[in-house]
Amino acid sequence: MEKDTIILTRKIQIYLDCEDKEQRSEYYKKLFEWQDMVYRGSNMVLTHQYIQEQIKDLIYLRDDIKVKLADFKKDPDGIFTSSKMNTTYRILSLYFKGKLPSNIISAMNMTLNRLFSAERSAYWKGEKSLRNYKKDMPIPFSGDQVKLNNDEKGREFKLTLFKMPFRTYLGKDRSDKRVLLQRALVGQIKICTSSIKIVKGKIFLLLALELPKQQHELKEHIIAEASLSVEHPITISIDKDSYQIGNKEEFLYRRMAIQAARHRIQKAAAFNKGGHGRKKKLKSLEHFSEKEKRYVDSRLHLYSRRLIDICVKSEAGTLLLVNQTNKEEVAKEDEFLLRNWSYYGLIEKIKYKASMAGINVIVE
């Protein structure tokens, strides 16, 4: 049965709400220590999960060896001394109990087991390599650890995580973050397993919220056919109506202009004066790299939003992406298309927004 809720994640900047410099330093030190343990523990768990799955497929073992990934107390052929999920929890507890809060250990174990289960078939077929987590990975925790409150002025929010005081920084907030936080505060929506990410000294809360799907009167027999291309990012047809979303000049040329500016700066960087370090020299180069990413992400969000709005207005319950598989195969052989046509990101955003609206997406 299809769920009538969806998990929505919002990235919210937060900072430590503490005036004492020594105490703030202690909080930062603790967060960095937790981040390091989460990074090491996540890679350990994935390694154990992969080994457990591959034991029964090791063809060079004796034929009379029977292996079953189950608790031996419940199944005579089982090789585990506990449930499969508990095996990795015990590994984490062995190395990090007393150093890392038990709530973080449980959230890590649950999240990693869920991700591995979703990707296990791809590992078996050799279509995907095992995940390798980096040192800046987020610190997960259960939703009940977030204690939200309004601040004195009413524009920002205070929250407590593991007895650490934080305050949000929403700025102008042209999105829906403030509204969602207020709804979570009064209990209208549920906070799910979330995480904290530290990026260049800044702290971000990756807040996961469970929201009900938007209810629209859609008809499954009405099919919207959409085609993705470089000339027009999205062309959509519903019955006799046809729409074009975006164009080559707006998306591709603007993107290439940013790339050209970055390339000019890259060539000029060789003639910069010495001193101040490599990071200072390449600061403007990184600025244009981030600018391209932000521009592309903004356009893709806009195009996908317009597509779903058209489908909802036309009551189309099914969205068909026409001939998309063949286009992706062609793009893989064309270096220009592969670099500049962000078809994968666009499809992901379309699927996400369609799921929110209750529209079924079929990739042809």
N, C-alpha and C positions, 0 to 999 in steps of 0.2 A: 504493500500500500504506500503510495507516495505521501511524503510528509507535507504538512501544510505550513511548515516553518522553514526558515533559511538562516544560516549563520553568516552574519555580516561582520567584517573586521575593519576597524578604523584605527589609523596611526595618529596618536595624539602625543604631542611633546609635553613632557612633565619635567619638573625640577625639584630638588630636595628643598622642602620648606623648613629650613633650619638656619638660624642666624649664627650659631656657634661654629666657628671655622674648624675646630678640632673634631667636633662631632660630625660635621659634614664630611670631613676627610675620612673618618671611620666608616661612614655609610658608603662612600665611594669605594673604599678599599674592600668592604664586604661584598659589594655588587660585582666588582671585578673578579674577586675570588670565586664567587658563585658562577659567574660566566665561564671562567676557566674550567671549573668542575663539570658544568653542564656540557661544555664542548667535548671534554675528554670522555665523560660518561656516555654521551650519545653515540660516539664512534665505537665505544666498547660494546654497547647494547646491539647495534646493528651488526657488528662482527659476530657476536654470539648467535643472533637470530639467523644469520646467513649460514653459519656452520651447522646449526640445528636442522635447517631445511635441507642441507646438502648431504648430511650423513647417510640417508637412505639411498642416495643416488651415486655413492662412491662405488663404482663397478669393480674396483680392484680389491674390495673386501671379500671375505669368504662367503660362499653362497648360503651357508647354513646360518649366517647371522641375520636375525630378524630384528628390524628396528621400527619402532613406532613412537611418534612424538606425542606421548601421553603419560599421565601419572601412572607409575607401575602399581600403585595401590588400587587403581580403578580398572586398569587393563593389564593382563598378564604379559603382553608383549611391549608394554611401555618401558621407556628408559629414563624418564624424568622422576625425580623424587618429589615433585610438586607440579602444579599446573604450568602450562607453557608460559603464560604471562608472569607468573611468580618467579620463574627461573631468572629472568632478566632483572626483576625487582630485587632479588637477592644479591645479584652481582653489584647493582648500584648501592645497595645498603652496605655491602661488604667494604666498599672503597670510600663511600662518602657519608655514612651514617654519623651524625654528630657534627659534621662539617657543613652539610647542606640540609635545609629544612625538609622534613619528610614530605610535606605537601609538594615541593618542587620535584622530589624524587618520584612521587606517584604520578604527577602530571607528565614528567619526562617519559616514564615507562609506558603510560597509556598512549601518549601521542606517537611515540616511536613504534609501538606494536601496531597501531592503526595504520600508520604510513607504510610499514613493511608489508602488512597484509594486502594493502591496496596495490603494491608494486611487485609482489612475489612472483606472479606469473611472467612478468617481463624479465625478471632475473633468471628464471628457469630457461626461457627461450633465448637468452643472450641478447635481448633487445635493449637492455638498460643496465648500466653499471651501478654498483652499490653506492648509496649516498655517502658523501664525505663532508662532514660538518666542519665549519671553520671556526676560528677563535671568537669571532664577533656574533655567534649565533644567539638568538633570543633566549631568555630565561623563562621557562613556562611555569604557570601556577594555576590552580583551580579558581574559578570565578568567585567563590565565596570568600576569597581572601581580600577582595577589593571592597574597602569601606568608604563609600562616597559621601561627601558633604558639600553644601554650598559654602563659598567663602563670604567674607563680610560684605563685599560690594555686589555679589550676586552674579557677576559675569563669568568668573572662573569657578573651578571646583577643587576641593581638597580631597585627598584620598590617603588611606593608610595601607601599606603593604608590608607585612612581616614587621610591624611596629616601626616602620620607617615613614615619616611624614612627607607627602608629596603635594605639589600644587600643579594644576594644568596650565598650559600656555596656549590658548586658542587663537589669540590675535583677533583679526577681523572676522575670521571663520565664515567664509562664503559657502561652506558645505553644511552638512547636517549634524556635525559633531556635537555642538552644544545642545541641540534638541534631543539627540540620542542619549547623551549623558544625563539630561534632566529626566527623561523617561526611565532610564535605568535607576536613577536615584529614588524615584517614587514607586518603583517596583512594577512598572508597566511592561518592561522587557527584561529578559534574564541575561545576566553576564555569564558567559561560558569560559572554558579554559583559555586564558589569555597569556601574554608574555611581555617581558621588558627587554628592549634592545638598546644597547649603548653604541652610539656612532660618533666618533671623534669627540668624546667627552659629553655629548648631548644624550639625554635619556628620553626614549620614546616608549609609550605604552601601546602595544598592539592589542587593542580591546576587541574581543569577540563577543558579539551580541546575537541572541536568538530572536529573530523577528518573524511575525506571521507574514506569509506571502500576500502580495497585493491581490485583491479580488477584482477581477475584470470579467465582464461577460464576453467570453471568447467562444468561438465555434471551431471545433477541430477540422471540420470539412472545408473551412476557408484556409487555403494554403498561400502563404506569401513566399515567393521565389526570389532569393537574393543572390547576386553575383558579385564577387569581390575582384577588383582589378586595379591596376596602376592608374589608368586613365580616369576612372571614377572609383574611389574607394568602395562604394556600395551602390549597386543598381538594384532596385526592388520592383517587382511586379506583383500586383494583387488584382486578379480578374483582368479588367481592361485598363486599370490604372497603372501607371509607371512613374517611378520617382528615382532621382539621382541624388546621392548624398556625397558632398565633397567633390573636388576635381583635382586634376593633376597639378595645376598652377598653385592651388592652395596648399596641398600636402607635399608633393614630391619636390617641387622647385624650392619651396621654402626650406625643406629639410636639406637639400643639396647646397643651398646658400649658407646654411649654418656649417655644413661639412667643409665648404670651401674656405670659410673664415677660419675654421679650426686648422685647416691644412696650411694656410698662410702663417698663422702664429707658430705652428710646429716648425716650419722652415726658418722663421725668424729667431726662434729660441736658441739656435746654435750660435747666434751673434750677441746674445745677452752678456752683460758684464759678469765677471766671476764674483763669488761671494754670496752670502745669504742662503746658500744651499740649493739643492735640486728642487725642493718643494716650492720655493719662492719663484724660481724660474718658470716652472710649469703650472703655476696657479691659474693663469689666464687660459691655458690649454684645457685644464680640467673644467674650467667654467663653461667653455663651449661644448665639451662632451656632455656635461650635465644639462646644458641648455637644450641640446638635441633630444635627449631622453625625455625631458619634461614636455617639450613641444609635441613629440610623437605621442606620448601618453595622453596628453590633453586632447589631441585630435581624435585619437581612437575612442576615448571616452565619449566625446561629442558625437561621432558618427554612430557608434553603437546605441547611444541614447536616442538619437533621432530615428534609427531603424525600429527600435522597440516601440517608440511612441506611434509610429505609422501603423505598425502591426496591431497595437491596442485600439487605435482609432478605427481601423478597418475590421476589428473583431476577428483577426486571424489567429487561430489557436495553434497553427503549425507553421514553422519557419524552415524552409528548405534552402540550404546553401548549395547552389547548382554547380556541378562540375568542379568542385573545390579540390578533390583529391588529385585530379589530373593537373590542375594548375600548380599545386604544391610540388609535384614531381618535376614539372618544367622549371619552376623557380629554383630548385636545387641545382640544376645544371647551368643556370644563368647567374653569374656572380653579381651583376648589377641588381637584379630582382631580389636575390637572396639578401643583399645588404640593405636595400631601400624599401622593399615591400613588406611591411610588418603584418603579414596575414595571420600568423599564429597569435600574436597579441590581440588582434582585432577579433578573431574567432572566440578567444577566451572571454573577452569582455562581452561579446554578444551572448554567449552561453550563460554567463553570470546574470546579466540583466534580463534575459529571457526567462531564466529560472525564477527570478524575483517576481516577474509578471505572470507566471504560470503558462508560458508558451513553450511548446515542445520543439526542440531544434534537431534537424536531421542534416548531417553532412554527407553530401552525395559524392 
